[in-house]
Amino acid sequence: MFVVIIVLLVMLLLLQERARWAHEVSLGGRPIVLAATGDDAERIVEQVERELVPDIPEEASYNPEFKITRLPRGDRIVLPFDEALRQFKRAARIYAPAAALMVNGKMVVTLRSVKDAAECMRRVQRAYGPGRTRVKERWEVLETRAESRKRLAVERAKEFLVTPREVQTYRVRPGETAWTIARSQGLSMRGLERANPGLDMAALRPGTIIRIGAGSLPITVMTVRKETRVEMVPYETQTVTDPDLRPGARRIIRPGQAGERQVIEEVTLENGKELERRLIKIQISRPPVAERLAVGR
């Protein structure tokens, strides 16, 4: 009995001692949350890593770095674990290995890995339907480290690349031409002209407002495919004289039947919009049957 009482007293003293302290989790010296125990503080840090970098949490790093400090609790407010977790997650900036998709030397999107970036580009090209596809711009994938919220999953990155950007405008400055503006903004002259229909791009004046992102996309996918359509081939009418018919009377000897032909064309598309259509060949799949008509005279 005496031993039990001693054990209970020791436990009570430990609980009292534990209640006197709290553990502050800070980022770059800025206090973020106050956890009840050191274990809770470490769990918060580790769980945020797992949630923000689920694929490789072991390679994640905080920037600014976190620090756990034991402090007298006093009148400081200790948050419940779940609330402290949410608050720390909002404030945390975690970096991890990533793959930057570069288009014409500019980074347009960041994915979780080089493998994901390659799969993303395959899906982007498949998004514009069947046919031979190629990306018009020069693109490459570079390994880097990125903030966790910018490391996009494959499908989300694909949607970003195939969704038109909002309209953006630009004010022409002295000494600038359409060509220098297009080059500085990563556009082609053709794209700049399409964004500004009716505007003479060879006579831009300082102060002119032009569009540089009117429904533009960061990547241009060219697609070439063959399309076949079926057309009706009209039949001819052949007439013969029938002496047994009164003048002007007519009699169908054989009804005509329309034929069918296949028209095969090569279609060029830019991001799903048709640019050019070229006839390859026409082949008759079902010849027409001429109508034979008897006419009296």
C-alpha positions as CSV (number, residue, x, y, z in Angstrom):
1,M,0.0,0.0,0.0
2,F,2.8,2.4,0.9
3,V,4.5,1.7,-2.4
4,V,1.3,2.5,-4.3
5,I,1.0,5.8,-2.5
6,I,4.6,6.7,-3.4
7,V,4.0,5.8,-7.0
8,L,0.8,7.9,-7.1
9,L,2.6,10.9,-5.5
10,V,5.5,10.6,-8.0
11,M,3.0,10.6,-10.9
12,L,1.2,13.6,-9.5
13,L,4.4,15.5,-9.2
14,L,5.3,14.6,-12.8
15,L,2.0,15.8,-14.0
16,Q,2.3,19.0,-12.1
17,E,5.7,19.5,-13.5
18,R,4.6,18.8,-17.0
19,A,1.7,21.2,-16.7
20,R,4.1,24.0,-15.8
21,W,5.8,23.8,-19.2
22,A,4.7,24.2,-22.9
23,H,6.6,23.8,-26.2
24,E,6.7,26.6,-28.7
25,V,7.1,25.8,-32.4
26,S,8.5,28.7,-34.3
27,L,9.5,29.3,-37.9
28,G,12.5,31.5,-38.6
29,G,12.3,32.8,-35.0
30,R,8.6,33.7,-35.3
31,P,6.4,31.9,-32.8
32,I,3.6,29.9,-34.5
33,V,1.9,27.6,-32.1
34,L,2.2,26.4,-28.5
35,A,1.9,22.7,-27.9
36,A,1.2,21.0,-24.6
37,T,4.2,18.6,-24.8
38,G,7.4,18.1,-26.8
39,D,5.9,15.0,-28.3
40,D,2.9,17.0,-29.6
41,A,5.2,19.6,-31.1
42,E,7.3,17.0,-32.9
43,R,4.1,15.3,-34.2
44,I,2.8,18.6,-35.6
45,V,6.1,19.2,-37.5
46,E,6.2,15.6,-38.9
47,Q,2.5,15.5,-39.8
48,V,2.7,18.7,-41.7
49,E,5.6,17.3,-43.7
50,R,3.6,14.2,-44.6
51,E,0.6,16.2,-45.6
52,L,2.3,18.8,-47.7
53,V,4.9,16.4,-49.3
54,P,3.1,13.0,-49.2
55,D,5.3,11.4,-51.9
56,I,8.7,12.0,-50.3
57,P,8.3,13.5,-46.8
58,E,11.7,12.3,-45.8
59,E,13.3,14.7,-48.3
60,A,11.3,17.7,-47.2
61,S,12.8,20.7,-45.5
62,Y,11.4,23.8,-43.8
63,N,12.4,27.2,-45.0
64,P,12.5,29.1,-42.8
65,E,13.6,26.3,-40.4
66,F,11.4,25.3,-37.5
67,K,12.5,25.2,-33.8
68,I,10.9,23.7,-30.8
69,T,11.5,25.5,-27.5
70,R,10.5,24.5,-24.0
71,L,9.0,27.4,-22.1
72,P,7.2,28.0,-18.8
73,R,3.5,27.9,-19.6
74,G,2.4,30.7,-17.4
75,D,-0.7,32.3,-18.9
76,R,0.2,31.3,-22.5
77,I,-2.6,29.7,-24.5
78,V,-2.0,26.1,-25.5
79,L,-4.1,25.1,-28.5
80,P,-5.7,21.6,-28.9
81,F,-3.6,19.4,-31.1
82,D,-5.8,19.5,-34.2
83,E,-6.1,23.3,-34.1
84,A,-2.4,23.7,-33.6
85,L,-1.8,21.4,-36.5
86,R,-4.0,23.5,-38.8
87,Q,-2.4,26.8,-37.7
88,F,1.1,25.5,-38.2
89,K,0.3,24.0,-41.6
90,R,-1.0,27.4,-42.8
91,A,2.2,29.1,-41.8
92,A,4.7,26.4,-42.9
93,R,6.7,26.6,-46.1
94,I,8.2,23.3,-47.0
95,Y,10.5,22.6,-49.9
96,A,11.1,19.3,-51.6
97,P,12.7,17.9,-54.8
98,A,10.7,18.9,-57.9
99,A,10.8,19.1,-61.7
100,A,10.4,22.5,-63.4
101,L,8.9,22.5,-66.9
102,M,10.7,25.2,-68.9
103,V,9.2,26.6,-72.1
104,N,11.5,28.8,-74.2
105,G,13.7,29.2,-71.2
106,K,10.9,30.2,-68.8
107,M,9.5,28.1,-66.0
108,V,5.7,27.6,-66.5
109,V,4.8,24.9,-64.0
110,T,6.5,22.7,-61.4
111,L,5.7,19.1,-60.8
112,R,6.7,16.5,-58.2
113,S,9.2,14.6,-60.4
114,V,10.8,14.4,-63.8
115,K,8.7,11.3,-64.5
116,D,5.5,13.3,-63.6
117,A,6.6,16.1,-66.0
118,A,7.1,13.7,-68.9
119,E,3.7,12.1,-68.2
120,C,2.1,15.6,-68.0
121,M,3.4,16.5,-71.4
122,R,2.1,13.2,-72.9
123,R,-1.4,14.1,-71.5
124,V,-1.2,17.6,-72.8
125,Q,-0.6,16.3,-76.3
126,R,-3.3,13.7,-76.0
127,A,-5.8,16.3,-74.8
128,Y,-6.1,17.6,-78.4
129,G,-7.4,14.4,-79.8
130,P,-5.9,11.8,-82.2
131,G,-3.2,12.5,-84.8
132,R,0.5,13.3,-84.9
133,T,1.3,15.9,-82.3
134,R,4.3,18.1,-81.5
135,V,4.9,21.0,-79.1
136,K,5.7,24.1,-81.1
137,E,7.9,25.7,-78.4
138,R,11.3,24.5,-77.1
139,W,10.7,22.8,-73.8
140,E,12.8,20.9,-71.2
141,V,12.5,19.6,-67.7
142,L,15.0,20.7,-65.0
143,E,15.4,19.2,-61.5
144,T,15.0,21.7,-58.7
145,R,13.5,22.2,-55.3
146,A,10.2,23.9,-54.9
147,E,7.7,25.0,-52.3
148,S,5.3,22.1,-51.6
149,R,2.2,23.9,-52.6
150,K,3.7,24.6,-56.1
151,R,4.6,20.9,-56.7
152,L,1.6,20.0,-58.8
153,A,0.2,16.5,-59.4
154,V,0.2,15.4,-63.1
155,E,-3.5,16.0,-63.8
156,R,-3.6,19.4,-62.2
157,A,-0.5,20.5,-64.1
158,K,-2.1,19.3,-67.3
159,E,-5.2,21.3,-66.7
160,F,-3.1,24.4,-66.1
161,L,-1.3,23.9,-69.4
162,V,-4.5,23.4,-71.5
163,T,-6.6,26.1,-69.8
164,P,-6.4,29.5,-71.5
165,R,-4.9,32.3,-69.5
166,E,-6.8,35.5,-68.6
167,V,-6.5,38.4,-70.9
168,Q,-3.4,40.4,-70.2
169,T,-2.5,43.9,-71.6
170,Y,0.7,45.7,-72.2
171,R,1.5,49.4,-72.8
172,V,3.9,50.0,-75.6
173,R,7.0,51.9,-74.5
174,P,9.2,54.3,-76.6
175,G,11.6,52.4,-78.9
176,E,9.6,49.1,-78.7
177,T,8.3,47.2,-81.7
178,A,5.9,44.4,-82.1
179,W,8.8,42.0,-82.6
180,T,10.7,43.1,-79.4
181,I,7.4,42.9,-77.4
182,A,6.6,39.5,-78.7
183,R,10.1,38.3,-77.9
184,S,10.2,39.7,-74.3
185,Q,6.8,38.2,-73.6
186,G,7.6,34.8,-74.9
187,L,5.1,35.1,-77.8
188,S,5.2,34.6,-81.5
189,M,4.4,37.4,-83.9
190,R,1.5,35.3,-85.2
191,G,0.2,34.9,-81.7
192,L,0.5,38.6,-81.0
193,E,-1.3,39.5,-84.2
194,R,-4.1,37.0,-83.4
195,A,-4.5,38.6,-79.9
196,N,-4.9,42.0,-81.5
197,P,-7.1,41.7,-84.6
198,G,-7.5,44.9,-86.6
199,L,-4.4,46.5,-85.1
200,D,-1.5,47.4,-87.4
201,M,1.4,45.8,-85.6
202,A,4.0,47.5,-87.8
203,A,2.8,51.0,-86.7
204,L,2.7,50.7,-82.9
205,R,3.1,54.0,-81.0
206,P,4.3,54.5,-77.5
207,G,1.3,54.4,-75.1
208,T,-0.7,52.0,-77.2
209,I,-2.4,49.3,-75.2
210,I,-2.2,45.8,-76.7
211,R,-3.2,42.4,-75.7
212,I,-0.4,39.9,-74.9
213,G,-2.4,37.1,-73.3
214,A,-5.8,37.0,-74.9
215,G,-6.8,33.5,-74.2
216,S,-3.2,32.3,-74.8
217,L,-1.8,29.1,-73.5
218,P,1.7,28.5,-72.2
219,I,2.3,25.6,-74.6
220,T,1.2,25.3,-78.2
221,V,0.4,21.8,-79.4
222,M,0.3,21.3,-83.2
223,T,-1.8,18.3,-84.3
224,V,-2.0,16.9,-87.8
225,R,-4.5,14.2,-88.6
226,K,-6.5,12.7,-91.4
227,E,-10.3,13.2,-91.5
228,T,-12.7,11.3,-93.8
229,R,-16.2,12.5,-94.6
230,V,-18.8,10.9,-96.7
231,E,-20.6,12.9,-99.4
232,M,-23.4,12.1,-101.7
233,V,-22.7,11.8,-105.4
234,P,-25.7,12.9,-107.5
235,Y,-26.9,10.6,-110.3
236,E,-27.3,11.6,-113.9
237,T,-30.5,11.4,-115.9
238,Q,-30.3,9.7,-119.3
239,T,-33.2,10.2,-121.7
240,V,-34.3,8.0,-124.6
241,T,-37.0,8.7,-127.2
242,D,-40.1,6.5,-126.9
243,P,-42.4,6.6,-130.0
244,D,-45.2,5.0,-128.0
245,L,-45.5,8.0,-125.7
246,R,-47.4,11.2,-126.6
247,P,-45.2,14.2,-127.1
248,G,-44.0,15.7,-123.8
249,A,-44.9,12.6,-121.8
250,R,-42.3,10.9,-119.7
251,R,-41.8,7.5,-118.2
252,I,-39.1,6.3,-115.8
253,I,-37.4,3.2,-117.1
254,R,-35.0,2.9,-114.2
255,P,-34.9,5.1,-111.1
256,G,-31.7,6.8,-110.3
257,Q,-29.7,6.1,-107.1
258,A,-27.2,8.5,-105.5
259,G,-23.7,7.2,-104.9
260,E,-21.3,7.9,-102.1
261,R,-17.7,9.1,-102.0
262,Q,-15.1,9.5,-99.3
263,V,-13.3,12.8,-99.1
264,I,-10.0,12.4,-97.2
265,E,-8.3,15.5,-95.9
266,E,-5.3,16.4,-93.8
267,V,-6.2,18.8,-91.0
268,T,-3.7,20.9,-89.1
269,L,-4.8,22.2,-85.7
270,E,-3.2,24.5,-83.1
271,N,-4.3,23.8,-79.6
272,G,-7.4,22.1,-81.0
273,K,-8.3,25.0,-83.4
274,E,-8.2,24.3,-87.1
275,L,-5.6,26.2,-89.0
276,E,-5.5,24.4,-92.4
277,R,-7.3,21.8,-94.3
278,R,-5.7,20.1,-97.3
279,L,-7.4,17.6,-99.7
280,I,-5.5,14.3,-100.0
281,K,-7.8,12.3,-102.2
282,I,-11.4,11.5,-103.2
283,Q,-12.5,7.9,-103.7
284,I,-15.9,6.6,-104.8
285,S,-17.2,4.1,-102.3
286,R,-20.5,3.5,-104.1
287,P,-21.0,4.6,-107.7
288,P,-24.2,6.4,-108.6
289,V,-26.8,4.7,-110.7
290,A,-28.1,6.8,-113.6
291,E,-31.8,7.4,-114.0
292,R,-33.1,6.3,-117.4
293,L,-36.1,8.3,-118.6
294,A,-38.2,7.7,-121.7
295,V,-39.6,10.9,-123.4
296,G,-42.3,11.0,-126.0
297,R,-42.0,13.2,-129.1
